[in-house]
Amino acid sequence: MRIIHISAECYPVAKIGGLADVVGALPKYQNKLGADSAVIMPFYDNKFTQNNTFKTLYEATVMLGENQYPFEVLILKDNVLDFPVYFIHIESLLYKDYVYSEDDTDRFLAFQIAAMDWLLTLDKKPDFIHCHDHHTGLIPFMAQESYKYESLNKIPVITTIHNAQYQGWMSYEHLSKIPEFNLEHIGLLDWNGTINPLAAAIKCAWRVTTVSPSYMEELMQNANGLEALLSSERQKTIGILNGIDADVWNPETDEYIVKNYKTSSVVSGKKANKSWLCKEFNLDESRPLFSFIGRLVGEKGAELLPGIFYKALQSKDISILLLGSGMSQTESELLSLKNIHTGNYNCFIGYDERLSHIMYAGSDFLLMPSRVEPCGLNQMYSLRYGTVPIVRSVGGLKDTVVDINKEQGYGICHKDVSEDSVLEAIARAKEFYKQETKFKNNRKLIMNIDNSWEVSAKAYINLYNSIT
């Protein structure tokens, strides 16, 4: 079974969010199950491409309307990844020091067309093409409708929606850039009077998946305008929960953290990592440490954090550490809190991979007050490292965290995205922390929860096999 994943992100090559983690792990675990799984992605100007060497597999020109762009398909000279990655190099469009910008229409149109053009040339075609999010949303349409790709239209195409809020909308001025097709079928591209790549993918893909069962159900009610479409295509949709790469996210072997540990040494291991964090960020080690790791955007409830932190820290019996970036106003408010709550609050505006690992390892609780969370990986990372997640019950958070007040519960859940709701959850966490024996036993319990990709990879293989 040969599978080609097509994506804008793939860890560790280029990462903006959870999409990269999924595409960086799913092929690896599919290959462990005997598949032949690989990735096609853009060639960016970033640390990964600068620090590695590549060789050219294929050269051609991609047409984008009347414009021509030379492109190459590159592969790594050295086998530094766990699966093959093929890079589409279009210097004038894709070779940038960023993944996304305000106007990516031409960039990702060219990427998709170049990827399909190259697939046409392969003697051994993939058995399945697996597309991820709207950046590859026109591939299911082109495979089905464009005359140029007629020889590929028997290959099943699967689309995974990682976040339906972003759909890749483009005006009809770009229609001529899409390889020629029967204009009687133009409705497959349209949704609410514009070309909508994600809508086109939902209409044309053989199967549509999302990254958790609960998120699939939520999309039927709230999908940024695609609710009716997803409901009408319900028969080909399925929610498959993401996993985490248990090789990368393993406190026993993680090279990023200060001290490695397993369930039998979780107390000393977490203490060492917490001590490092508290020393580094001037926090009181004797208090329970609450952390937030993520993008400072509305989907994550981030604009509420300054108010929540200000009120939660008044009692001076907890510490809070934040790692993230996003809305400038929220960043400013979070930075200003450092002057008010010195000694029990700090923040790092930006992103640091090593610091994120140490925070998962050294924190007592992880805050995720998300408005939207299709799957969520942070809560799975925190569980793996013995850190109790505090989550809003939505999407994948609802599927992966059971409240401590329920039978076999191990996390703290709240229903609303509001200051009061999160503050109440923090208060419950503080009481839980005081129950030392129960809290320590819970750490060991959550470290043994299996959220690895083995389970999810099998589910995708079963999905492919079900397509006839």
Secondary structure in CASP SS format (residue, H / E / C, confidence):
PFRMAT SS
TARGET T0000
AUTHOR 0000-0000-0000
METHOD secondary structure of the structure
MODEL  1
M C 1.00
R E 1.00
I E 1.00
I E 1.00
H E 1.00
I E 1.00
S C 1.00
A C 1.00
E C 1.00
C E 1.00
Y C 1.00
P C 1.00
V C 1.00
A E 1.00
K C 1.00
I C 1.00
G C 1.00
G H 1.00
L H 1.00
A H 1.00
D H 1.00
V H 1.00
V H 1.00
G C 1.00
A C 1.00
L H 1.00
P H 1.00
K H 1.00
Y H 1.00
Q H 1.00
N H 1.00
K H 1.00
L C 1.00
G C 1.00
A C 1.00
D E 1.00
S E 1.00
A E 1.00
V E 1.00
I E 1.00
M E 1.00
P E 1.00
F C 1.00
Y C 1.00
D C 1.00
N C 1.00
K H 1.00
F H 1.00
T H 1.00
Q H 1.00
N C 1.00
N C 1.00
T C 1.00
F E 1.00
K E 1.00
T E 1.00
L E 1.00
Y E 1.00
E E 1.00
A E 1.00
T E 1.00
V E 1.00
M E 1.00
L E 1.00
G C 1.00
E C 1.00
N E 1.00
Q E 1.00
Y E 1.00
P E 1.00
F E 1.00
E E 1.00
V E 1.00
L E 1.00
I E 1.00
L E 1.00
K C 1.00
D C 1.00
N C 1.00
V C 1.00
L C 1.00
D C 1.00
F C 1.00
P C 1.00
V E 1.00
Y E 1.00
F E 1.00
I E 1.00
H E 1.00
I C 1.00
E C 1.00
S C 1.00
L C 1.00
L C 1.00
Y C 1.00
K C 1.00
D C 1.00
Y C 1.00
V C 1.00
Y C 1.00
S C 1.00
E C 1.00
D C 1.00
D C 1.00
T H 1.00
D H 1.00
R H 1.00
F H 1.00
L H 1.00
A H 1.00
F H 1.00
Q H 1.00
I H 1.00
A H 1.00
A H 1.00
M H 1.00
D H 1.00
W H 1.00
L H 1.00
L H 1.00
T H 1.00
L C 1.00
D C 1.00
K C 1.00
K C 1.00
P C 1.00
D C 1.00
F E 1.00
I E 1.00
H E 1.00
C E 1.00
H E 1.00
D C 1.00
H H 1.00
H H 1.00
T H 1.00
G C 1.00
L H 1.00
I H 1.00
P H 1.00
F H 1.00
M H 1.00
A H 1.00
Q H 1.00
E H 1.00
S E 1.00
Y H 1.00
K H 1.00
Y H 1.00
E H 1.00
S H 1.00
L H 1.00
N C 1.00
K C 1.00
I C 1.00
P C 1.00
V E 1.00
I E 1.00
T E 1.00
T E 1.00
I E 1.00
H C 1.00
N C 1.00
A C 1.00
Q C 1.00
Y C 1.00
Q C 1.00
G C 1.00
W C 1.00
M E 1.00
S C 1.00
Y H 1.00
E H 1.00
H H 1.00
L H 1.00
S H 1.00
K H 1.00
I C 1.00
P C 1.00
E C 1.00
F E 1.00
N C 1.00
L H 1.00
E H 1.00
H H 1.00
I H 1.00
G H 1.00
L H 1.00
L C 1.00
D E 1.00
W E 1.00
N C 1.00
G C 1.00
T E 1.00
I E 1.00
N C 1.00
P H 1.00
L H 1.00
A H 1.00
A H 1.00
A H 1.00
I H 1.00
K H 1.00
C H 1.00
A C 1.00
W C 1.00
R E 1.00
V E 1.00
T E 1.00
T E 1.00
V C 1.00
S C 1.00
P H 1.00
S H 1.00
Y H 1.00
M H 1.00
E H 1.00
E H 1.00
L H 1.00
M C 1.00
Q C 1.00
N C 1.00
A C 1.00
N C 1.00
G C 1.00
L C 1.00
E H 1.00
A H 1.00
L H 1.00
L H 1.00
S H 1.00
S H 1.00
E C 1.00
R H 1.00
Q H 1.00
K H 1.00
T E 1.00
I E 1.00
G E 1.00
I C 1.00
L C 1.00
N C 1.00
G C 1.00
I E 1.00
D C 1.00
A C 1.00
D C 1.00
V C 1.00
W C 1.00
N C 1.00
P C 1.00
E C 1.00
T C 1.00
D C 1.00
E C 1.00
Y C 1.00
I C 1.00
V C 1.00
K C 1.00
N C 1.00
Y C 1.00
K C 1.00
T H 1.00
S H 1.00
S H 1.00
V H 1.00
V H 1.00
S H 1.00
G H 1.00
K H 1.00
K H 1.00
A H 1.00
N H 1.00
K H 1.00
S H 1.00
W H 1.00
L H 1.00
C H 1.00
K H 1.00
E H 1.00
F C 1.00
N C 1.00
L C 1.00
D C 1.00
E C 1.00
S C 1.00
R C 1.00
P C 1.00
L E 1.00
F E 1.00
S E 1.00
F E 1.00
I E 1.00
G E 1.00
R E 1.00
L E 1.00
V C 1.00
G H 1.00
E H 1.00
K H 1.00
G C 1.00
A H 1.00
E H 1.00
L H 1.00
L H 1.00
P H 1.00
G H 1.00
I H 1.00
F H 1.00
Y H 1.00
K H 1.00
A H 1.00
L H 1.00
Q H 1.00
S H 1.00
K C 1.00
D C 1.00
I C 1.00
S E 1.00
I E 1.00
L E 1.00
L E 1.00
L E 1.00
G E 1.00
S E 1.00
G E 1.00
M C 1.00
S H 1.00
Q H 1.00
T H 1.00
E H 1.00
S H 1.00
E H 1.00
L H 1.00
L H 1.00
S H 1.00
L H 1.00
K H 1.00
N H 1.00
I H 1.00
H C 1.00
T C 1.00
G C 1.00
N C 1.00
Y E 1.00
N E 1.00
C E 1.00
F E 1.00
I E 1.00
G C 1.00
Y C 1.00
D C 1.00
E H 1.00
R H 1.00
L H 1.00
S H 1.00
H H 1.00
I H 1.00
M H 1.00
Y H 1.00
A H 1.00
G H 1.00
S C 1.00
D C 1.00
F E 1.00
L E 1.00
L E 1.00
M E 1.00
P C 1.00
S C 1.00
R C 1.00
V C 1.00
E C 1.00
P C 1.00
C C 1.00
G C 1.00
L C 1.00
N H 1.00
Q H 1.00
M H 1.00
Y H 1.00
S H 1.00
L H 1.00
R H 1.00
Y C 1.00
G C 1.00
T C 1.00
V E 1.00
P E 1.00
I E 1.00
V E 1.00
R E 1.00
S C 1.00
V C 1.00
G H 1.00
G H 1.00
L H 1.00
K H 1.00
D H 1.00
T H 1.00
V C 1.00
V C 1.00
D E 1.00
I C 1.00
N C 1.00
K C 1.00
E C 1.00
Q C 1.00
G C 1.00
Y C 1.00
G E 1.00
I E 1.00
C E 1.00
H E 1.00
K C 1.00
D C 1.00
V C 1.00
S C 1.00
E H 1.00
D H 1.00
S H 1.00
V H 1.00
L H 1.00
E H 1.00
A H 1.00
I H 1.00
A H 1.00
R H 1.00
A H 1.00
K H 1.00
E H 1.00
F H 1.00
Y H 1.00
K H 1.00
Q C 1.00
E H 1.00
T H 1.00
K H 1.00
F H 1.00
K H 1.00
N H 1.00
N H 1.00
R H 1.00
K H 1.00
L H 1.00
I H 1.00
M H 1.00
N C 1.00
I C 1.00
D C 1.00
N C 1.00
S E 1.00
W H 1.00
E H 1.00
V H 1.00
S H 1.00
A H 1.00
K H 1.00
A H 1.00
Y H 1.00
I H 1.00
N H 1.00
L H 1.00
Y H 1.00
N H 1.00
S H 1.00
I C 1.00
T C 1.00
END
